[in-house]
Amino acid sequence: MTTQIVIITGAFFGMLSVIFGAFGAHALKKILTKEQLYSFEVGVKYQMYHAIVLLVLGFNSNSVNSSIYWCFALGQIVKKKIK
């Protein structure tokens, strides 16, 4: 696993979290209830946290363990609602 792939993935997820956050703050504010909007905001925050971790891993490690990368990357793509 090259560090460039990890950095690009982290930057992409960070970009998406900013886009989703702006979308939620402006477009969804009129549609969703306060509880739904709060849940959406929490999801966006968690996505940003994952993006930051991927960027830190990419910039601070010469060889990133591919299992760590895949866990963080797939964790953002495949989300499961837990009740």
N, C-alpha and C positions, 0 to 999 in steps of 0.2 A: 504494500500500500504506500503510494507516494504521498508526501506531505502536501503537494499541490492539490491533489484530489480532496484531501481533508479540508484544506483552506477554502477551496472553491465551494464545497458543499456547505461549510459553515457560513460563508458569505451569502450563499443562495438562501439558506434557511433564515438568516438574519434579515435579508431583503424582504422575504415573504412575511415575516412577522411584522415588519414596519408597514407593509401594504395592508395586511389583515387588520392591524391595529387602527390604521387610519380609516379603513372601510367600516370597522365596527364603531368607531367614534363618530363618524359622520352619517353613514347610510343606515346602519342597523339601529342607531339610537332611537329612531322614530318608529321602528317596527317591533323590536323585541321588548319584552318586559325587563324590569331592572334585574331580576334574578337571572334571566337568560343572558342579558348583556354582561353581567358579572362573570358568569360561567365562560362566556366567549373571551373576555379579557384575561381570565386565568389561563385559558388555553394558549392565548397569544404570548403571555409572559413565559410560560413553560417552553414554548417554541424558541423564544429568544434566549432563554437559559441554555437550551441544547445547542443553539448556534454559537453562543459564546464558548461553551466547552469545546466544541469542535475546532473553533479558531485557536483557542489556547493550546489544544493538543497539536494542531498543525504547526504552530509557530515555535513550540517549545520542545518538540521531540524530533530526533533525527529519523527514527523509524517508528511509525505509529502501528500499534498492534491492530491488525485488521478486524479482529472480533470486537474491539472497543468501537471502532468506526462504524461497523455494521449495526451494532446495537443502538448507537445514537441515531444513525441515519434512518434505519428502519423504524425506530421508535417514533420518529416524527411522521413517517408516512402511514404506518399502521397503528392507529390509535383505537383503543378499545374502551368503551364506556363501562365503568365499574359502578355497580350500585351497592 
